[in-house]
Amino acid sequence: MPSASFKLPPIGLGTGPLKGDGGVALMVEALRMGYRLLDTAAHYRNEVEVGEAIRASGVPRDEIIVLTKIWPDRLYGNVLPGETEAALERLKLDHIDVLVPHWPNPNIPLGETIAALNSVRERGLTREIGLSNFPTAVMAEAQKLSAAPLVLNEIEFHPYLAQDAVIEACRAAGMGVVTHCPLDRAGAIFAEPVIVAAAEGVGRTPAQVVLRWHIERGVVPIPSSHSASRLRQNISLFDFALTPAEAEAISGLAAGRRICEPPVPYAWDA
């Protein structure tokens, strides 16, 4: 089970597109609005900006969860520790809060990767370790191999992509679920009649309705935006609710549509 002190907030910020001075400014605003989970990765090339935003925000460091990810070609046991140290150097922080492999890599022994994650945790470089984009079978294997708890699995999840199997497996294991691409990257989902109707019924935007649907599913969405006003809308989700019929209709949009493909192919959950 996860460490007793570890708790995810109900929503986080996906920082992937936020770079440069403008990205720092938006992340500072987000932290001051109340966001407390910042999701980044070596692959995003913005860990420097994430660290700058944390220091500039005035928000106490121990209130913020920094989740960063290591690219799958760097998951070898003799490479991952150096990658972790490099991430800390870019962030200019004394620890990461949650460190995860960005994707599974079936070409690298999973035991080697999990042992390296446990090692950097034991050294205090990261407080917690977890997974990202792991299907149920590989997740179960990782859990067996890890001495330390794996606290979360970050997965693609939105109304067009049901992830029932992996979400249920995470719940059974006491793991949190963080969801990337929660708004289908602002695509056609906002025009879906069931989402438009629900938004009109509660006087909110379609994006707010979709994010509320995530929260009512018990997962932690990490939307992003280049707009401060949209960031504020995205976090204003706790004074309305969907009816069971609305939530069921949104779930009914699932069609197996994925946005992200793994850099090293592996078997998805059905």
Summary of the structure (lengths in Angstrom):
residues: 270
radius of gyration: 18.0
end to end distance: 25.9
largest distance: 54.6
contacts: 911
relative contact order: 0.15
helix: 46%
strand: 15%
